[in-house]
């Protein structure tokens, strides 16, 4: 059955200032709600109103939106003009604020914010200017680098807390930290029709640090990209029952749910704006690997090493070094297709790795996950389709009377009829390269509509 899905405008198209404000609001509300998302006290509301600089009524509305959608995007200011609570200052008052911060506040004597506010008020009054509100001054302080501010003020505890120190990465619960990384597989695969070798695929793998469970993976012939990471994350978040059934695999793979944080490398594909905002929109924090911290990705790197070791038993392996390879011709012995290799990796993960005793846990990862599964509330995207689309790659295309043309394929939806001949600009088209039977077209209204392949 063909259905038309209308999805709200994606976060990548929202003004940067409005998006940052929405992220701050979401962080503050999620911190108050915690695991008790259904109840809020009058004290909580009063605290949030003061923290966000909003009225109690506005706070109630924001909490309702976040509960209903679970996304940062629902908190983006819907009114035109300046965001709620924003105050534009003239150049002179901005100069007074920054000068006072440097002169009075960034000192080893650690003057209070109240003292800073009084000093700024005195300087403004002297020049006949209206003093800025305390929240405006606090906002300027919050925009400063926390570590640098603490260094100037001699706040050694804060300096220590904000300084990265290499060590052992620890997690206290499932999906608190998920690490994602990719590697070129040590094996050649063949074309499904010709059975000729087509190259070595790339494997993107995600792992839960607490349980060491593999949360998901993505195998492709394409070089690592935003798409690889996004599809790996999508595979991680959702239930895998149907996915396993399609591959005729009966072993359990119970991992599902949004991670609290993802640890990723500093490669450009992990820095894409769409990936960053897609994670922010779902309440997923991103930690990029700091320079000189080899422990940061240690867990996932060891897992990748284990998986590559398994591939050395298969025909077409390239081994890990030239000495092991010797006179073995990897291309000549290649026998598995990409899909067959995907099934082999899946069987090895769910049938062997998950059910074998892990050296660091002294138990199988599956046992650790199942033990905590009922105790830890797992988050899932409120809108599965919106979450999925937000991570997909995109192209810009002109809407023709015959529909949207993408990669020599034609797509159409009745919902596009109203836009034909009335849309001078090109439209954004989101697509899943694994399933080109449909695409998602962003209409001039900002909503996405599903368009089906026309034959």
C-alpha positions, -999 to 999 in steps of 0.1 A, spaced: 0 0 0 13 34 -10 12 59 19 21 96 20 41 107 51 42 143 61 71 151 83 80 184 100 109 204 87 143 189 94 166 206 120 194 212 94 173 240 79 167 259 111 186 291 120 218 283 140 209 307 169 174 293 172 187 257 171 213 264 199 187 280 221 164 249 216 193 226 225 199 245 257 162 244 266 160 206 259 191 200 281 176 220 310 142 203 308 157 167 304 179 173 334 149 182 355 126 155 342 152 127 344 135 93 345 103 108 360 92 122 327 54 123 336 55 145 367 69 180 375 66 199 407 59 236 412 96 239 423 108 223 391 87 247 370 99 277 390 135 266 386 132 261 349 115 295 345 144 312 362 170 290 344 156 297 309 144 332 315 108 324 306 74 326 322 59 296 340 33 293 312 60 292 286 79 265 305 47 244 307 43 247 269 79 236 263 77 206 286 45 195 269 61 198 234 92 178 246 70 151 261 49 147 230 78 146 205 109 139 224 129 161 200 149 193 202 131 205 171 98 208 190 114 235 212 126 257 184 109 291 189 79 292 166 75 329 166 91 352 140 117 377 151 140 374 181 139 343 203 121 345 236 143 361 262 167 376 237 178 412 243 198 431 218 224 455 233 240 484 217 278 483 211 287 505 240 269 483 266 284 452 251 319 468 255 311 477 291 301 441 299 332 425 283 355 451 298 340 445 333 343 407 330 380 411 321 387 438 348 365 427 377 355 391 372 385 371 358 406 376 389 422 352 414 401 368 441 370 351 425 345 380 428 308 369 426 284 373 397 264 397 419 295 419 423 300 418 386 264 429 380 268 458 404 300 469 387 284 469 353 254 487 366 277 514 380 296 518 348 264 520 327 247 545 350 278 567 349 275 570 311 237 574 313 229 540 299 203 515 310 221 487 328 216 452 312 196 425 330 215 400 351 205 372 328 221 390 299 254 393 319 252 356 329 246 346 293 279 364 283 297 344 311 281 312 299 294 318 264 330 319 276 351 287 276 346 272 310 382 260 314 398 293 304 374 312 327 383 288 356 421 292 349 418 330 352 398 328 384 421 301 400 392 276 402 414 245 401 386 221 408 368 233 376 401 233 356 407 197 366 371 186 358 373 201 323 407 187 314 408 155 295 430 129 311 437 96 293 425 66 313 400 38 313 366 46 298 338 34 321 300 33 317 274 27 344 245 14 324 235 1 289 235 27 261 251 53 282 280 54 258 281 38 223 313 39 203 312 39 165 341 34 141 348 19 107 375 -2 90 382 -17 56 375 -54 58 404 -78 53 386 -97 26 376 -94 -11 339 -99 -21 325 -108 -55 297 -95 -76 264 -114 -72 259 -120 -109 294 -124 -124 311 -138 -93 341 -116 -101 359 -98 -73 348 -62 -68 370 -51 -40 372 -49 -2 341 -35 16 340 -11 45 325 -21 79 310 5 103 304 -9 137 288 4 169 293 -11 204 277 -4 238 306 2 262 288 -11 293 277 -45 280 302 -48 251 272 -57 229 273 -48 193 244 -24 188 245 -24 150 267 -23 119 267 -14 82 286 -30 54 292 -12 21 315 -10 -8 316 28 -5 342 46 15 333 58 50 309 87 49 281 104 68 258 78 52 277 48 66 276 62 101 239 72 99 228 38 86 249 21 113 232 43 139 198 36 125 205 -2 126 216 3 162 185 21 175 157 -1 161 145 -36 168 163 -61 146 138 -90 146 126 -84 111 161 -77 99 173 -110 113 144 -129 99 150 -116 64 185 -131 67 172 -164 81 190 -160 114 173 -172 146 198 -161 172 186 -132 195 199 -96 191 179 -77 217 197 -44 215 176 -14 207 172 22 219 187 56 216 222 60 232 228 88 256 262 96 240 281 84 210 319 84 209 333 89 174 365 98 156 374 133 144 371 123 107 350 147 85 322 122 81 316 123 118 316 161 117 288 165 92 261 190 101 233 166 94 248 139 116 254 165 144 219 179 143 202 145 138 218 134 171 210 166 189 174 164 177 171 129 193 189 139 225 221 121 217 253 138 228 284 135 206 319 131 219 347 135 193 380 118 201 404 143 216 439 144 201 464 121 219 438 99 237 443 64 224 421 50 252 391 69 238 382 44 211 399 14 227 368 -8 231 355 -5 196 390 -8 181 395 -41 200 362 -54 187 370 -44 152 403 -63 155 384 -94 167 360 -92 138 388 -88 113 405 -118 128 374 -139 121 375 -129 84 409 -145 80 393 -179 80 372 -170 49 381 -174 12 393 -141 -2 410 -129 30 438 -104 27 451 -112 62 466 -84 83 501 -83 69 521 -93 38 539 -121 57 507 -139 66 494 -134 30 525 -150 15 516 -163 -20 479 -165 -13 459 -148 -41 430 -130 -23 412 -120 -54 414 -154 -70 400 -171 -40 373 -146 -33 339 -163 -31 315 -144 -9 291 -116 -21 286 -85 0 252 -99 13 268 -133 21 295 -116 41 270 -94 59 252 -126 70 284 -142 81 294 -112 102 259 -111 118 261 -148 127 295 -143 142 282 -114 163 250 -129 176 260 -165 176 295 -164 189 307 -130 202 276 -121 222 274 -155 238 310 -160 246 326 -149 279 342 -115 275 376 -111 291 368 -78 307 333 -87 319 339 -124 329 305 -130 314 290 -130 279 279 -96 267 244 -110 261 241 -120 297 251 -85 309 226 -69 286 197 -91 296 205 -86 333 200 -49 330 174 -48 302 145 -45 326 161 -20 349 172 6 325 144 26 307 154 26 270 145 56 248 132 52 213 125 79 188 90 94 192 86 95 154 105 66 137 101 80 102 113 114 111 143 101 129 152 78 100 149 106 74 169 130 93 201 109 88 196 101 51 217 116 23 201 142 1 202 157 -34 185 188 -48 162 183 -78 138 204 -99 102 193 -97 90 185 -132 55 179 -144 65 142 -146 78 141 -110 112 140 -94 141 126 -114 169 111 -94 197 88 -106 178 81 -139 148 71 -119 114 89 -117 94 94 -85 59 108 -79 34 115 -52 -1 130 -56 9 155 -29 34 171 -53 6 181 -78 0 214 -60 37 224 -64 41 216 -101 49 249 -120 47 269 -88 81 261 -73 110 280 -90 137 266 -66 151 231 -65 137 208 -38 156 187 -13 152 150 -19 162 125 8 169 89 -2 180 55 12 206 40 -13 196 5 1 160 10 -10 154 32 -40 117 23 -43 109 56 -26 123 90 -18 112 118 5 108 152 -11 108 185 9 79 206 -3 81 245 -3 60 243 29 89 227 47 73 193 51 85 161 35 63 138 14 70 103 4 73 98 -34 72 63 -50 93 49 -79 73 51 -112 79 23 -137 
